[in-house]
């Protein structure tokens, strides 16, 4: 059995077409607490789109181009919306105990996505190609050397950080987000916590 056939069999046995592409969602999803995940996805889309444009024209383009400055601003504010929504999503899911009913894997993959997103955000500060990014790189270098990983990852190498921020970390983040969405589609969004004594 090849890898394609194994994947096909796994998906066939674990998720239905109705779960993968639902046309109706449970009534409890019509709540602001369940909205943050969608905002995260929209912000991630804007991050990827603006990031591709910035990468295409080069890391210094936004310094001397009005259009580049606008695209860089869109990228910057998409990051703010992304992380604000991510934190709100995390707190909402924490207080409704989103790991209930066998959803522990969904929770763990979400935490991994947050960790990768944080590192991706930090690497963005290192490729601004200005004095601010140089100062941040020097401070980060000292921290990485203290951890003993300075020889593996050179935060003062703009090319290496550009690759980390534009290629490696976004691919890992998208991979985890897709797995997270797969688990949500497979298991459905977690139900709100029922009050004690409430009729089922």
PyMOL commands that set and color helices and strands:
alter all, ss='L'
color gray80, all
select helices_A, chain A and resi 3-14+17-20+27-29+32-34+36-57+61-64+66-95+104-125+131-147+158-187
alter helices_A, ss='H'
color red, helices_A
deselect
rebuild
show_as cartoon
